[in-house]
Amino acid sequence: MNSSTPRSRFLQTLNFEPPSDRLPMVEWAAWWDQTIDRWKQEGLPPSVTWDESLDFFGLDKLICIGAAAASKDCPRATTHGGSIITDAASYDAIRPYLYTDSIIQDVKQAALELKERHERGEIIIRLWLDGFFWFPRTLLGIEHHLYAFYDQPDLMLRMNNDLADFNIRVVEELFPLLRPDMVGFAEDMSYNHGPMLSYKLFKRFLLPYYQHVIPHINKFGVRVLIDSDGDITSMIPWMMEAGIEGVYPLERQAGVDIAYIRRQYPRFLMMGGYDKMVMPLGEAAMRGEFERLLPVMRSGGYIPSVDHQTPPGVSMENYETYIRLFAEYTQRALQS
């Protein structure tokens, strides 16, 4: 693999090794649909695909292969945050739609379609796995899920045991075919005031399953991160105990301070962290945000990126300014 490809830069940065030319330039979650719709009114080609839009702005391609544990034909909640199940019987009823062989076959097929580009280093691949806070919530609904830690502990443990077995099957079948550049567990278990659960609950309901799954990932040499919104700072020791090596998107609006995290946990990996709210404010504000991040960019183990999707309040002109500064600072980060 060429030493100056998107994939090589990404892997070198995660390994605290400076790339030869610049740090990666990625949008880990890209843009809102409304953002792209706006930009198409401001000069972005109307027929541009997602892949072409990354080329248009000169970004490295970080592509997600999703291995969600519910199949596409699984019943869905009728409202945002609503429930699909309420108890063990209703879990049994939808169980045929979960953890299926067809999900794993779809994941493997997606990998095969990307394999040649990945091997040439043209693209970076992130594997999405459902996490042990996230997935029960998608079934139980937001409110019911939080009560279920206390009211239905056996069901919670059963679901996470099933999910752990499924995630291991994904890893063991996919990784010999294509080894992703990182695994990201979907969790979203924090908000702007910190965790949504206590360490006691984390230790009982999440920790054993991470400690069961992660060794299967580790043996392939793949980095393991968690995707959790909100302020995750106080949870980092919990994550490290579980074998998690890093976190994203590091939302600034929730008070996350990546410089503090780097001081406290020097080898903890990070991705994201750029405050999206400064992007409509002009070049000086955007440059100031890069200056805030620059010391951490220089420390290694940090993939700079917009902290959680570029919102539609950002004009295409704003974004082009951001990209110009992004290119400048990913090079400056390697200068002494």
C-alpha positions as CSV (number, residue, x, y, z in Angstrom):
1,M,0.0,0.0,0.0
2,N,1.3,3.4,-1.0
3,S,2.5,5.5,2.0
4,S,0.5,8.5,1.0
5,T,-3.0,7.1,0.4
6,P,-6.1,8.0,2.4
7,R,-6.0,4.6,4.1
8,S,-2.3,4.7,5.0
9,R,-2.7,8.2,6.5
10,F,-5.6,7.1,8.5
11,L,-3.9,4.0,9.9
12,Q,-0.6,5.8,10.6
13,T,-2.5,8.5,12.5
14,L,-4.4,5.9,14.6
15,N,-1.0,4.3,15.4
16,F,0.5,7.6,16.5
17,E,2.8,7.6,13.5
18,P,3.0,10.8,11.5
19,P,2.0,10.4,7.8
20,S,4.5,11.6,5.2
21,D,2.4,14.5,3.8
22,R,-0.7,15.4,5.9
23,L,-3.2,14.1,8.4
24,P,-6.4,12.5,7.1
25,M,-9.2,14.8,5.9
26,V,-12.4,13.0,6.5
27,E,-16.1,13.8,7.3
28,W,-16.8,10.7,9.4
29,A,-20.6,11.2,9.0
30,A,-20.6,13.7,6.1
31,W,-23.5,16.1,5.8
32,W,-27.2,16.5,6.4
33,D,-29.4,15.9,3.4
34,Q,-30.6,19.4,3.8
35,T,-27.0,20.7,3.6
36,I,-26.4,19.0,0.3
37,D,-29.8,20.3,-1.0
38,R,-28.6,23.8,-0.1
39,W,-25.3,23.4,-1.7
40,K,-26.9,22.2,-4.9
41,Q,-28.6,25.7,-5.1
42,E,-25.2,27.3,-4.5
43,G,-23.0,25.6,-7.1
44,L,-22.7,21.9,-6.3
45,P,-23.6,19.8,-9.4
46,P,-27.2,18.8,-9.0
47,S,-26.6,15.1,-9.9
48,V,-23.6,14.6,-7.7
49,T,-23.4,11.4,-5.8
50,W,-22.1,11.0,-2.3
51,D,-18.8,9.6,-3.6
52,E,-18.5,12.4,-6.1
53,S,-19.2,15.0,-3.5
54,L,-16.2,13.9,-1.5
55,D,-14.0,14.2,-4.6
56,F,-15.5,17.6,-5.3
57,F,-14.3,18.9,-1.9
58,G,-11.0,17.0,-1.9
59,L,-11.9,14.8,1.1
60,D,-10.5,11.4,1.9
61,K,-13.2,8.7,1.6
62,L,-14.2,7.1,4.9
63,I,-16.9,4.5,4.1
64,C,-19.1,2.8,6.6
65,I,-20.0,-0.9,6.2
66,G,-23.0,-1.4,8.5
67,A,-23.7,-4.6,10.4
68,A,-26.8,-3.6,12.2
69,A,-28.3,-6.5,14.1
70,A,-31.9,-6.0,12.8
71,S,-32.6,-7.0,9.3
72,K,-34.2,-4.5,6.8
73,D,-37.6,-6.2,7.1
74,C,-37.7,-6.0,10.9
75,P,-40.7,-4.1,12.2
76,R,-39.9,-0.5,13.0
77,A,-41.1,1.9,15.6
78,T,-43.9,4.1,14.5
79,T,-42.5,7.2,16.2
80,H,-38.9,8.4,16.8
81,G,-37.7,6.8,20.0
82,G,-40.7,4.5,20.2
83,S,-40.7,0.8,21.0
84,I,-40.8,-2.3,18.9
85,I,-41.0,-4.7,21.9
86,T,-42.1,-4.4,25.5
87,D,-41.2,-7.8,27.0
88,A,-39.6,-11.2,26.5
89,A,-42.6,-12.5,24.5
90,S,-42.4,-9.6,22.0
91,Y,-38.7,-10.0,21.7
92,D,-39.2,-13.7,20.8
93,A,-41.8,-12.6,18.2
94,I,-39.3,-10.4,16.3
95,R,-36.3,-12.6,17.0
96,P,-36.5,-14.2,13.5
97,Y,-35.6,-10.7,12.1
98,L,-32.5,-10.3,14.2
99,Y,-29.0,-11.6,14.0
100,T,-29.7,-13.3,10.6
101,D,-27.3,-15.0,8.2
102,S,-28.6,-12.7,5.5
103,I,-27.4,-9.6,7.4
104,I,-23.9,-11.1,7.5
105,Q,-24.0,-12.1,3.8
106,D,-25.0,-8.5,2.9
107,V,-22.0,-7.2,5.0
108,K,-19.7,-9.5,3.2
109,Q,-21.1,-8.6,-0.2
110,A,-20.6,-4.9,0.6
111,A,-17.0,-5.6,1.6
112,L,-16.3,-7.5,-1.7
113,E,-17.5,-4.6,-3.7
114,L,-15.1,-2.3,-1.9
115,K,-12.2,-4.7,-1.5
116,E,-10.0,-3.6,-4.5
117,R,-10.3,0.1,-3.7
118,H,-9.5,-0.6,-0.1
119,E,-6.4,-2.7,-1.0
120,R,-5.2,0.1,-3.2
121,G,-5.5,2.5,-0.2
122,E,-8.1,4.7,-2.0
123,I,-10.7,4.3,0.7
124,I,-10.9,3.9,4.5
125,I,-13.4,1.4,5.9
126,R,-15.3,1.8,9.2
127,L,-17.3,-1.2,10.4
128,W,-20.4,-0.3,12.2
129,L,-21.5,-2.7,15.0
130,D,-24.5,-2.1,17.2
131,G,-23.5,-1.5,20.8
132,F,-24.9,-2.8,24.1
133,F,-26.6,0.4,25.1
134,W,-27.7,1.4,21.6
135,F,-29.3,-1.9,20.4
136,P,-31.7,-2.6,23.3
137,R,-32.9,1.0,23.1
138,T,-33.8,0.6,19.4
139,L,-36.0,-2.3,20.4
140,L,-37.5,-1.1,23.7
141,G,-37.7,2.7,22.8
142,I,-35.9,5.4,24.7
143,E,-38.0,5.7,27.9
144,H,-38.8,2.0,28.3
145,H,-35.1,1.1,27.8
146,L,-34.0,3.2,30.7
147,Y,-36.6,1.6,33.0
148,A,-35.7,-1.9,31.7
149,F,-32.3,-1.8,33.4
150,Y,-34.3,-2.0,36.7
151,D,-37.6,-3.6,35.6
152,Q,-36.4,-6.2,33.1
153,P,-32.8,-7.0,33.7
154,D,-33.0,-10.6,32.5
155,L,-34.4,-9.4,29.1
156,M,-31.6,-6.8,28.8
157,L,-28.9,-9.4,29.6
158,R,-30.4,-11.8,27.1
159,M,-30.5,-9.3,24.3
160,N,-26.9,-8.3,24.9
161,N,-25.8,-11.8,25.0
162,D,-27.5,-12.5,21.7
163,L,-26.0,-9.3,20.2
164,A,-22.5,-10.2,21.4
165,D,-22.7,-13.6,19.7
166,F,-23.9,-11.9,16.5
167,N,-21.1,-9.3,16.5
168,I,-18.5,-12.1,17.0
169,R,-20.0,-13.9,13.9
170,V,-19.7,-10.7,11.9
171,V,-16.1,-10.2,12.9
172,E,-15.1,-13.8,12.3
173,E,-16.7,-14.0,8.9
174,L,-15.9,-10.5,7.6
175,F,-12.3,-9.9,8.7
176,P,-10.6,-12.8,6.8
177,L,-12.3,-11.4,3.7
178,L,-11.6,-7.7,4.4
179,R,-10.0,-6.2,7.5
180,P,-11.6,-2.8,8.2
181,D,-9.5,0.1,9.3
182,M,-11.5,0.6,12.5
183,V,-14.6,-0.7,14.2
184,G,-17.1,1.8,15.6
185,F,-19.7,0.6,18.1
186,A,-22.8,2.7,17.9
187,E,-23.8,3.7,21.5
188,D,-25.0,7.3,22.0
189,M,-25.0,6.8,25.8
190,S,-24.2,10.3,26.8
191,Y,-25.9,13.7,26.6
192,N,-24.6,17.2,27.3
193,H,-24.4,16.6,31.1
194,G,-22.6,13.2,30.8
195,P,-23.6,9.6,30.8
196,M,-27.2,8.3,30.6
197,L,-26.3,5.4,32.9
198,S,-24.2,4.8,36.0
199,Y,-21.0,2.9,36.1
200,K,-22.8,0.2,38.1
201,L,-25.2,-0.4,35.2
202,F,-22.4,-0.1,32.7
203,K,-20.5,-2.8,34.6
204,R,-23.4,-5.2,34.7
205,F,-25.1,-4.7,31.4
206,L,-22.4,-3.6,28.9
207,L,-18.9,-4.4,30.2
208,P,-19.0,-8.2,30.0
209,Y,-20.2,-8.2,26.4
210,Y,-17.6,-5.7,25.3
211,Q,-15.0,-7.9,27.0
212,H,-16.4,-10.9,25.2
213,V,-16.4,-9.3,21.7
214,I,-13.4,-7.1,21.6
215,P,-10.7,-9.8,21.8
216,H,-12.1,-11.2,18.6
217,I,-11.4,-7.8,17.0
218,N,-8.1,-7.4,18.6
219,K,-6.6,-10.6,17.2
220,F,-7.0,-9.0,13.7
221,G,-5.2,-5.8,14.8
222,V,-8.2,-3.6,14.2
223,R,-8.8,-0.5,16.3
224,V,-12.0,-0.3,18.4
225,L,-13.8,3.0,19.0
226,I,-17.2,4.0,20.3
227,D,-19.6,6.4,18.6
228,S,-21.3,8.3,21.4
229,D,-22.8,11.7,21.3
230,G,-22.7,14.1,24.2
231,D,-20.1,14.5,26.9
232,I,-18.3,11.2,27.2
233,T,-15.3,12.5,29.2
234,S,-16.2,10.8,32.5
235,M,-16.9,7.5,30.7
236,I,-13.5,7.1,29.2
237,P,-12.1,5.0,32.1
238,W,-15.2,2.7,31.7
239,M,-14.5,2.4,28.0
240,M,-10.8,1.6,28.6
241,E,-11.8,-1.1,31.0
242,A,-14.0,-2.6,28.3
243,G,-11.1,-2.6,25.8
244,I,-12.3,0.4,23.8
245,E,-9.4,2.4,22.4
246,G,-11.1,5.6,21.3
247,V,-14.2,7.7,20.9
248,Y,-16.0,10.0,18.4
249,P,-17.5,12.5,17.6
250,L,-16.4,14.6,20.6
251,E,-19.1,17.2,20.5
252,R,-17.9,20.6,21.4
253,Q,-21.4,21.9,22.2
254,A,-21.6,19.2,24.9
255,G,-18.5,20.6,26.5
256,V,-16.0,18.0,25.3
257,D,-12.4,19.3,25.5
258,I,-10.1,17.1,23.4
259,A,-7.0,18.8,24.9
260,Y,-8.1,17.7,28.4
261,I,-8.7,14.2,27.1
262,R,-5.3,14.0,25.5
263,R,-3.6,15.2,28.8
264,Q,-5.5,12.7,30.9
265,Y,-5.4,9.8,28.5
266,P,-2.4,10.3,26.2
267,R,-2.9,7.1,24.1
268,F,-6.7,7.3,23.8
269,L,-7.8,7.7,20.2
270,M,-10.2,10.4,19.1
271,M,-12.0,11.4,15.9
272,G,-14.2,14.5,15.3
273,G,-14.0,17.4,17.7
274,Y,-14.3,20.3,15.3
275,D,-17.1,22.6,16.5
276,K,-19.6,22.7,13.6
277,M,-21.3,25.8,15.1
278,V,-18.3,28.0,14.1
279,M,-18.6,27.1,10.4
280,P,-21.2,29.8,9.5
281,L,-19.2,32.5,11.4
282,G,-16.5,33.1,8.8
283,E,-12.8,32.4,8.3
284,A,-11.5,33.9,11.5
285,A,-13.8,31.8,13.6
286,M,-13.0,28.7,11.6
287,R,-9.3,29.3,11.9
288,G,-9.5,29.9,15.6
289,E,-11.2,26.5,16.0
290,F,-8.3,24.8,14.0
291,E,-5.9,26.6,16.3
292,R,-7.7,25.1,19.3
293,L,-7.3,21.6,17.8
294,L,-3.8,22.0,16.4
295,P,-1.8,20.8,19.5
296,V,-3.9,17.6,19.7
297,M,-3.5,17.1,15.9
298,R,0.3,17.3,16.5
299,S,0.1,14.7,19.3
300,G,-1.0,11.8,17.0
301,G,-3.9,9.4,17.5
302,Y,-6.4,12.0,16.6
303,I,-8.4,12.2,13.3
304,P,-9.8,15.7,13.0
305,S,-13.3,16.0,11.6
306,V,-16.5,18.0,12.0
307,D,-17.9,16.8,15.4
308,H,-21.3,15.7,14.1
309,Q,-22.2,16.3,10.5
310,T,-22.0,19.7,8.7
311,P,-25.5,21.3,9.2
312,P,-27.6,23.2,6.6
313,G,-26.8,26.5,8.2
314,V,-23.3,26.2,6.6
315,S,-23.2,27.7,3.1
316,M,-21.1,26.2,0.3
317,E,-18.8,29.2,0.5
318,N,-18.4,28.6,4.2
319,Y,-17.6,25.0,3.6
320,E,-15.1,25.7,0.9
321,T,-13.3,28.0,3.4
322,Y,-13.4,25.2,5.9
323,I,-11.8,22.8,3.4
324,R,-9.1,25.2,2.5
325,L,-8.2,25.7,6.2
326,F,-8.5,21.9,6.9
327,A,-5.9,21.2,4.2
328,E,-3.6,23.9,5.6
329,Y,-3.8,22.6,9.2
330,T,-3.5,18.9,8.3
331,Q,-0.1,19.8,6.9
332,R,0.8,22.3,9.7
333,A,0.2,19.5,12.2
334,L,3.2,17.7,10.9
335,Q,5.5,20.7,11.0
336,S,7.7,21.2,14.1
